[in-house]
């Protein structure tokens, strides 16, 4: 049993202790628009750090079975932690995207994504792999299918909660 009751409590703790790094297995994840790595893991909670390529937009999507809080490092310097946590919290199944992650100057964006993987039957990987919605591109689809080979795919849309056979 984890010491945290939810992703809000976990994020407050993580940022409050100046974000310790306890790297998982060193695996990095890559999609068409970003790279990420797991910076910290505690049972079903983890912190994933993303480096988003400049001038990227995200299609509408969700991360089934994951509550998460996604905070850009730039915002963390400008706003209070409590304000960001409330603004950026998403429950499992909440859709987000359709917006740009690029800085005004066209620089890459760094996101810290605190996650609670609720469904214990689902192996913990990356939020970019546990996906339902429009992906970042063909490479992203291929990366998801490595973990979820039966996922429903329609062009750049992927739903890991639905199998290709049952959808067809």
KEKE-3310 file (N, C-alpha, C; in steps of 0.2 Angstrom, whole numbers, plus 5000, padded with zeros to 4 digits):
npx = (5004:5003:5010:5002:4986:4980:4983:4984:4989:5001:5008:5009:5017:5029:5033:5035:5046:5056:5057:5063:5075:5073:5077:5068:5070:5078:5073:5068:5056:5049:5040:5032:5032:5039:5050:5052:5055:5055:5056:5054:5047:5035:5027:5011:5012:5020:5033:5034:5045:5044:5051:5046:5045:5049:5036:5024:5008:4994:4983:4966:4965:4965:4971:4968:4964:4974:4976:4982:4994:5000:5013:5021:5039:5041:5029:5029:5039:5032:5020:5010:5012:5001:4991:4994:4992:4979:4974:4979:4976:4970:4958:4957:4952:4948:4948:4961:4971:4973:4979:4993:5010:5021:5033:5032:5043:5047:5054:5059:5048:5047:5039:5033:5025:5015:5009:4996:4993:4979:4973:4977:4980:4986:5001:5014:5020:5022:5013:5012:5010:4999:4985:4971:4964:4969:4984:5002:5008:5013:5024:5022:5010:5015:5024:5014:5008:5017:5017:5003:4997:4985:4977:4964:4965:4963:4969:4977:4972:4971:4965:4968:4960:4951:4950:4956:4950:4937:4932:4930)
npy = (4994:5011:5026:5037:5044:5049:5057:5070:5072:5065:5073:5085:5081:5077:5088:5097:5091:5095:5087:5073:5062:5046:5035:5024:5010:5016:5016:5025:5034:5037:5047:5054:5067:5070:5065:5055:5050:5040:5047:5045:5032:5025:5012:5012:5025:5037:5048:5056:5063:5074:5079:5090:5092:5107:5118:5110:5102:5095:5081:5078:5068:5054:5046:5031:5024:5031:5044:5060:5074:5087:5097:5111:5116:5129:5135:5132:5140:5152:5152:5147:5131:5125:5132:5127:5113:5112:5117:5109:5096:5080:5067:5049:5045:5058:5069:5078:5090:5096:5107:5118:5115:5122:5134:5152:5157:5147:5136:5120:5111:5107:5095:5090:5076:5070:5054:5043:5026:5018:5006:4991:4980:4984:4985:4997:5009:5021:5037:5041:5029:5022:5025:5034:5040:5053:5051:5056:5054:5042:5034:5035:5028:5015:5013:5012:5001:4991:4988:4986:4976:4972:4983:4995:5003:5016:5024:5038:5037:5029:5017:5009:5003:4995:4981:4977:4967:4966:4978:4978)
npz = (5000:4996:5002:4998:4995:4984:4967:4969:4982:4981:4971:4978:4988:4981:4974:4985:4992:4984:4972:4971:4962:4958:4948:4937:4928:4919:4906:4891:4883:4867:4855:4841:4844:4856:4869:4884:4901:4916:4931:4944:4954:4964:4970:4963:4959:4949:4942:4927:4916:4902:4887:4876:4858:4849:4845:4844:4843:4852:4849:4853:4868:4880:4895:4899:4915:4922:4934:4932:4934:4925:4923:4917:4917:4915:4919:4932:4938:4938:4944:4959:4967:4972:4964:4951:4953:4955:4943:4933:4935:4930:4929:4927:4911:4908:4894:4885:4877:4859:4859:4860:4865:4864:4868:4867:4861:4853:4858:4865:4876:4893:4903:4918:4924:4935:4941:4944:4943:4942:4939:4944:4936:4925:4917:4922:4912:4901:4901:4888:4881:4887:4880:4873:4859:4847:4841:4841:4829:4816:4821:4835:4836:4832:4843:4854:4850:4852:4866:4867:4857:4852:4852:4847:4831:4821:4808:4814:4826:4842:4853:4868:4876:4870:4859:4843:4837:4843:4840:4826)
capx = (5000:5007:5009:4998:4979:4978:4988:4985:4993:5007:5011:5011:5023:5034:5036:5037:5053:5061:5057:5069:5075:5075:5076:5066:5075:5082:5070:5066:5050:5049:5035:5034:5033:5042:5054:5051:5058:5052:5061:5053:5042:5033:5022:5007:5013:5027:5034:5037:5048:5044:5054:5041:5048:5046:5030:5020:5001:4992:4977:4962:4966:4965:4976:4964:4967:4979:4975:4988:4994:5005:5015:5027:5043:5041:5024:5031:5042:5028:5014:5011:5011:4994:4987:4995:4990:4971:4973:4982:4974:4966:4956:4957:4947:4947:4952:4964:4975:4970:4982:5001:5014:5027:5034:5031:5050:5048:5059:5056:5045:5048:5033:5033:5019:5014:5004:4993:4991:4974:4971:4983:4981:4989:5009:5016:5025:5022:5007:5011:5008:4992:4982:4965:4963:4973:4991:5006:5010:5014:5029:5018:5005:5019:5026:5009:5006:5022:5014:4996:4997:4978:4973:4960:4968:4960:4973:4981:4968:4972:4962:4971:4955:4947:4954:4955:4945:4930:4929:4929)
capy = (5000:5017:5031:5042:5042:5051:5060:5077:5071:5063:5079:5090:5079:5077:5095:5099:5089:5097:5082:5068:5058:5039:5033:5017:5006:5019:5016:5031:5033:5042:5047:5058:5074:5070:5060:5055:5045:5039:5050:5042:5028:5022:5007:5014:5032:5039:5055:5055:5070:5074:5085:5091:5095:5114:5120:5104:5102:5088:5079:5076:5061:5053:5041:5027:5021:5035:5051:5064:5081:5089:5104:5113:5119:5136:5137:5130:5146:5158:5151:5143:5124:5123:5134:5123:5107:5112:5119:5104:5089:5076:5060:5044:5046:5065:5071:5085:5091:5100:5114:5118:5114:5126:5141:5158:5158:5141:5132:5114:5112:5102:5094:5085:5073:5065:5050:5037:5021:5016:4999:4987:4974:4987:4986:5004:5011:5029:5040:5041:5022:5021:5031:5034:5047:5055:5051:5062:5052:5035:5032:5035:5022:5009:5012:5010:4994:4986:4987:4984:4974:4971:4990:4997:5008:5019:5030:5040:5036:5023:5015:5004:4999:4992:4977:4978:4962:4968:4985:4977)
capz = (5000:4995:5007:4996:4994:4977:4964:4972:4988:4979:4968:4983:4992:4977:4973:4992:4994:4979:4967:4971:4957:4959:4941:4937:4925:4914:4899:4888:4878:4861:4851:4835:4846:4862:4873:4891:4905:4922:4935:4951:4955:4971:4969:4957:4957:4946:4939:4920:4913:4895:4883:4870:4853:4849:4840:4844:4846:4854:4847:4859:4870:4887:4897:4903:4921:4925:4936:4932:4934:4920:4924:4913:4922:4915:4923:4939:4940:4937:4948:4965:4966:4973:4959:4946:4954:4954:4936:4928:4937:4926:4931:4922:4906:4906:4888:4885:4870:4855:4861:4859:4871:4862:4871:4863:4857:4849:4862:4868:4883:4898:4907:4924:4924:4941:4939:4948:4939:4946:4937:4945:4931:4919:4918:4922:4907:4900:4899:4881:4879:4889:4876:4869:4856:4842:4843:4838:4822:4815:4826:4841:4835:4833:4850:4858:4848:4855:4872:4867:4850:4850:4853:4841:4828:4815:4806:4820:4832:4845:4859:4871:4880:4865:4855:4836:4835:4846:4837:4819)
cpx = (5004:5005:5004:4991:4977:4984:4989:4990:5000:5011:5013:5017:5029:5038:5039:5044:5058:5062:5063:5069:5077:5073:5073:5071:5079:5079:5067:5060:5050:5043:5037:5035:5037:5046:5052:5055:5055:5058:5060:5047:5041:5026:5018:5008:5020:5027:5037:5039:5048:5048:5050:5045:5045:5040:5026:5013:4999:4985:4973:4963:4965:4970:4971:4967:4972:4976:4982:4988:5001:5007:5021:5032:5043:5035:5025:5035:5038:5022:5015:5009:5004:4989:4988:4992:4982:4970:4974:4980:4969:4964:4956:4951:4946:4951:4955:4968:4971:4973:4990:5005:5021:5027:5034:5038:5051:5053:5055:5053:5046:5042:5035:5026:5019:5008:5002:4990:4986:4973:4977:4985:4985:4997:5010:5021:5025:5015:5006:5010:5001:4988:4976:4964:4968:4980:4995:5009:5011:5019:5026:5014:5010:5022:5020:5007:5011:5020:5007:4995:4990:4974:4970:4964:4964:4964:4978:4978:4969:4968:4964:4966:4950:4951:4952:4950:4938:4927:4927:4923)
cpy = (5006:5022:5037:5040:5044:5055:5067:5077:5070:5069:5084:5088:5079:5083:5098:5097:5090:5091:5078:5064:5051:5035:5025:5012:5009:5019:5023:5029:5038:5041:5052:5066:5075:5064:5060:5049:5045:5042:5047:5038:5025:5018:5009:5021:5033:5046:5054:5062:5069:5080:5085:5095:5102:5114:5113:5105:5095:5087:5078:5069:5060:5047:5036:5024:5025:5042:5054:5071:5083:5096:5106:5117:5126:5139:5137:5136:5152:5158:5147:5136:5122:5126:5129:5116:5107:5113:5113:5097:5086:5069:5055:5045:5053:5066:5078:5085:5096:5107:5113:5118:5119:5132:5146:5158:5152:5136:5125:5115:5106:5101:5089:5082:5068:5061:5045:5032:5017:5008:4995:4981:4977:4988:4994:5005:5018:5031:5040:5035:5020:5026:5029:5040:5047:5055:5056:5060:5044:5031:5030:5029:5016:5008:5010:5002:4989:4984:4984:4982:4973:4978:4991:5003:5010:5025:5031:5040:5029:5022:5009:5000:4995:4988:4978:4973:4964:4974:4983:4973)
cpz = (5000:5001:5005:4994:4987:4974:4966:4978:4986:4975:4973:4987:4987:4976:4980:4994:4988:4974:4967:4965:4959:4952:4941:4934:4919:4907:4897:4883:4873:4857:4845:4838:4852:4864:4880:4894:4912:4927:4942:4950:4962:4970:4963:4956:4954:4943:4932:4918:4905:4892:4876:4864:4852:4844:4839:4846:4847:4852:4854:4861:4877:4889:4902:4909:4924:4927:4935:4933:4930:4921:4920:4918:4921:4919:4931:4942:4941:4942:4954:4963:4967:4967:4953:4947:4952:4946:4931:4930:4932:4929:4925:4917:4904:4899:4889:4878:4866:4856:4859:4865:4870:4866:4865:4858:4853:4852:4864:4874:4887:4903:4912:4925:4930:4939:4944:4944:4943:4945:4938:4940:4925:4921:4917:4916:4906:4899:4892:4877:4881:4886:4873:4866:4850:4844:4839:4831:4822:4819:4833:4841:4836:4840:4855:4856:4851:4862:4872:4859:4848:4851:4846:4838:4822:4813:4812:4826:4835:4852:4862:4875:4876:4860:4848:4834:4837:4842:4830:4818)
residu = (UNK:UNK:UNK:UNK:UNK:UNK:UNK:UNK:UNK:UNK:UNK:UNK:UNK:UNK:UNK:UNK:UNK:UNK:UNK:UNK:UNK:UNK:UNK:UNK:UNK:UNK:UNK:UNK:UNK:UNK:UNK:UNK:UNK:UNK:UNK:UNK:UNK:UNK:UNK:UNK:UNK:UNK:UNK:UNK:UNK:UNK:UNK:UNK:UNK:UNK:UNK:UNK:UNK:UNK:UNK:UNK:UNK:UNK:UNK:UNK:UNK:UNK:UNK:UNK:UNK:UNK:UNK:UNK:UNK:UNK:UNK:UNK:UNK:UNK:UNK:UNK:UNK:UNK:UNK:UNK:UNK:UNK:UNK:UNK:UNK:UNK:UNK:UNK:UNK:UNK:UNK:UNK:UNK:UNK:UNK:UNK:UNK:UNK:UNK:UNK:UNK:UNK:UNK:UNK:UNK:UNK:UNK:UNK:UNK:UNK:UNK:UNK:UNK:UNK:UNK:UNK:UNK:UNK:UNK:UNK:UNK:UNK:UNK:UNK:UNK:UNK:UNK:UNK:UNK:UNK:UNK:UNK:UNK:UNK:UNK:UNK:UNK:UNK:UNK:UNK:UNK:UNK:UNK:UNK:UNK:UNK:UNK:UNK:UNK:UNK:UNK:UNK:UNK:UNK:UNK:UNK:UNK:UNK:UNK:UNK:UNK:UNK:UNK:UNK:UNK:UNK:UNK:UNK)
# end
